[in-house]
Amino acid sequence: MTKRPIVAFLYDFDKTLCTTDMEDYAFIPSLGYTPSEFWAKANGFGYENKMDGLLAYMYTMIRECAAQGIRLDRDYLIRSGEAIELFPGVREWFARITAYGADLGVDVEHYVISSGLREIIEGSGIAHEFKQIYACEFYYDESGLAAWPKLDVNFTNKTQFVYRINKGILDIARDKELNDSMPDDSKRVPFTNMVYVGDGLSDVPCMKMMRAYGGQAVAVYQKSNRAGVEKLLQDGRVDFIFPADYREGTEFDKTVHNILRKMAVSDALSEKNAEQLRAIGQGDDPDQVMLF
């Protein structure tokens, strides 16, 4: 029996699935800061210390909570995620797209690759929709307090997670296997079966991978970042741009359906070619190998 092809949707989170940076909804206000005040403090600390910007904001979270006597543990961050405002249609999107793929004979999987916090995403109400969530994450000490960055997903190292999905090596601790050579035909999700959905410059490395290796890159926008997203299209960094509206019947929804149909047909044709080559190798008549 032929194995069903897999199509992977890879999403940024902040301003892609939700309306702003995930820390802005509840976590930052709980410290008594406005988002602009907190990010100025975190970014200033990173700049002064020549530090990775994401490590700087994670350190600032730990330091500010300690200074204010706030217990920074997993539960606190997960509760912060409950305030996230998702774009229209996001909650229904994943099941609908997965079902449409199933009708076409492909298995659809959804992944997050985000510079936000995994723990906050887990509180968003949609974490169960993803096969894997790659996002910044804390290590917690014996008392359950955030003590150290466990994972840092910055703008350029996002691409390593695309390779993990491509090869099917989802465990971030399995670095050696990730770097081992693997024949293209044994990779779990071909790049040609990937769709990356993002919103801006932080997604460009992953979008360029999609464009270079045959996948699809889509940017979504709000009024506030429309001009920047239009420039991504003009510069050839994305294939399509749409308003951040995931509801059924939108142009975004219709285009994703078309992308899935194209990928399903491409996979069927590739399988037909492989079946005929196998038939010739076995001395059979390739004309008798049926496509469907």
Disulfide bonds with the S-S distance in Angstrom:
none
